[in-house]
Amino acid sequence: MHDLIGNLWLGMTVAATPTNIFLCLIGALVGTLIGVLPGIGSLATIAMLLPITFGLPPVGALIMLAGIYYGAQYGGSTTSILVNIPGESSSVVTCLDGHEMAKAGRAGPALAIAAIGSFFAGCVATVLVAALGAPLTSIALLFGPAEYFSLMVLGLIFAVVLAKGSVLKALAMILMGLLLSMIGSDLETGAERMTWGIPELSDGIGFVVVGMGMFGFGEILRNLENPGSRDIIQSKVTGLMPTLPDLKAAAGAIGRGTVIGSLLGILPGGGAIIASFAAYTLEKKVSKNPERFGRGAIEGVAAPESANNAAAQTSFIPLLTLGIPPNPVMALMVGAMTIHGIVPGPQVMTKQPELFWGMISSMWLGNLMLVVINLPLVGVWVRLLRVPYRHLFPMIVIFCCIGVYSLNNAPFDVTMTAIFGVVGYWLVKHDFEPAPMILGFVLGPLMEENLRRAMLIARGDATVFLTRPISATLLAISAFMLILAVLPAIRGKRDEVFTE
């Protein structure tokens, strides 16, 4: 306990420097803005902003990117409630009851409960990240190459199980990501592989190129096709303070949503989207009057908003302690850490404690900033929502191209990003989810490295993965999850859940 307090104090001294407070505020503001503007999303934004982090100190860069991620969860609720369009995919469920409350003249209490729930969940999740950081890091130090390989296999299998749509398509996307990660030079011999004689591919495909193409450009193309009509609440938002009955009704939902979000955020392949759906479903199940849901029940706003914010923050636990990104946004964070020469994993906490604890402490500051930013600026966000998307997308495209070009001053990178943008658009149109691909792409080099190390240590004996207890357990769970996902009865139920 004494060590934890000491570490948090160290973190607060790092996070509370003027530079880091400013970067945290920028992250929170940009995140909220991205959440408010439908059709951009935190994934595309972090992909676009990765090149900017080159010139920033590592701690400040990660604090800003983290602020964008959990800030977008806050901002997403504003559009869901006022416009009935989720700014973030994790805010889809908030539309059901949030917009009904707004139509009934209760937009103020809905926005306030979303902010209170998010703030409470964010604070609890930050405590969890701090409390679980040291124990998980000590466990991770027991892992050898075989265990790390098996853990990454489990992460990819979770991504398959939790991906919406066909299991076969999700597996295909992961394999595509793994193949793309192998383009370039061999890890040991340095020999070129899969470069097709193109010199620019000898160093492999840049992470930013794939991320920005698939999620930045791909998302723009998709949004241009579906402009969507915005049913903006025209009346002035008043009465932001919720009443005592509102707070009483929402208290249980906030607590349950926080617990579900915190647990699902840690799981590989889970995250904010799954957490918000699960929290809403649970509230409907435990409610004495489930028929109220979808007609303006305040619990239908409180639970998913608490869950998605808790999940957004606990997803940093496996990233910072094990070096495994549990979702695509965390995969982008791995990219940001790699840009700054930081190897994600248990060594971060022992070798760079100021980075680890500074980032955790910044989450408290960020959550406090978001409450202060969100509620007074509701009027500004409403005016922004009236900007047509056709005016926004040219600026986004230019910004993306400058960012990609500035990485290596290479026009080839911009061309590759455009190609990945078209591929990403095609994949979404044909019901392939790009998220598992980006996980496969990030984990590919790490998996290959650990696979080769394990085989070298075992002198080519592949049974090493089954004779080591931790590795064998992780592979057994992976196999069990995959069998469950492809069983017809389970698959039918899974499809039904995603359709809902």
C-alpha positions, 0 to 999 in steps of 0.5 A: 500500500505504501509503495502504491501511494509513493508510485501515485505521488511520483505519477502525479508529479509527472502528470501535473507539470504544465506541459503534461497538463496542457497535453492532457487538456488538448487530448481531452478536448480533441477526444470530445470533439471527435466523439461529438462529430459523427463519422470520425472516431477515436481509432481514425483520429489517433491513427491521424495524430501518430505522426505529430507525436514524433516531436513530443516527449514520450510521456506527454505524447501518450498522455495526449493519445490516452486523453483522446481515447477516453475523451471520445467516449464522453463526446460520443454521448453528446451526439447520441443524446442530441442528434440520435447519431452515435459519435463513437461506436461505443455510444450506439446504445446511448441513442436508444434512451438518451435521444428519447429523453432529449425529445421529452425535454430532458436533454440536460439530465441525460447529458449530466448523468452521462458525464457523472457516470463517465467521471465515476467509472473513469475514476474507479477504472484508474484506481484499478489500473493502479492497483493491478499494475504491480501484481500483473507486472510481477506475473508477466516477469515469469513469462518466457517466449512460449508463454508470450506467444500463447498469450498473443494467440489467446488475444487474437482468438478473443478478437475473432470470438468478439468480432461481429459477423462471420467467424471465418471472415474474422479469422481471414482478417487476422491472417491478413494482418499477420501476413502484412506484418511479415513484409520486409526483412527477416528478423534474423537473416535480414533477407527480404521477403514478400517485397516483390522487388519494391525497394520501399517495402524492404523495411516493411509497411509502416504501422501508421500507413496501415492504421490511417489508411484502413481507419482514416481514409476508409472511414471517410469514404464510408461516411461520404456514402452515408451522409445521414440526416441529423435530427438535432434537438432545436430547443435550448438545453436547460436544467443540466443538474439531474434531480434526486430521483434521477440520481437515485435511479441512475446510481445502481446502473452507474455502479453495475456499468462500471464493474462490467466495463472494468472487467470487459476492458481488460479482456483481449478483443473486448473493450468499450463497444462490447462493455456498453452493450453488455451493461445495457442488456444487464440493466434491462434484465435487472429492471422491474419495468424493462418496457421503459427501456427505449422510451427514455429510461435514465438507466439506459444512459447511465449504464452504457456510458459508465461501462464504455468509459471504464472499459476505455481505461482498464484496456490500458492494463494488459497494454502496460503490464503485458505489452498486449493490446486488447483492442485496435485503439491500444494497438495504435498506442503500441505504435505510438510507444514504438515510435518513441523507442518504448517496448510495451510490457512489464519492463515499462513499469520497472525501467520507466516508472515515471512513464507508467505512473505519469500516464495513470495519474494523468487519467484522473486529471483528464476525467476531471477536465472532461466534466468541466469541458463537457457540460458548459460547452454543450451549446458549442457542440450543438453548433458544431453538429450543424456543420455538413460532413462534406465541409469537414472531409477535405480538411481531414484528408489533407491533414492525413496526407501531410501526417503520413508524408512527414513520417519519412518524406516519402510520397510512396507512403501516401500512395500506400495509405490511399490503397489501404483506404480503398481496401478498408472501404471494400472490406467494410462493404463486404462485412469484413471487420478491419479491427482484427486485422490491425491487431494481427498486424501489430502482434505479428512481429512480436508473435514471430519473435517469441515463436522463434525464441521458444523454438530455439530454446527448445531446440526445435521441439514444438511441444514446448508450448504444451509442456509449459503449464502457463502456455498450455493453459492459454492455448487450451483456453484459445482452442475452447473459445474457438470451438465455442465460436464455431458451434452452430448453436453458440454461433446463432446466439452470438449473431443474435446478440450482435444483431440486437 
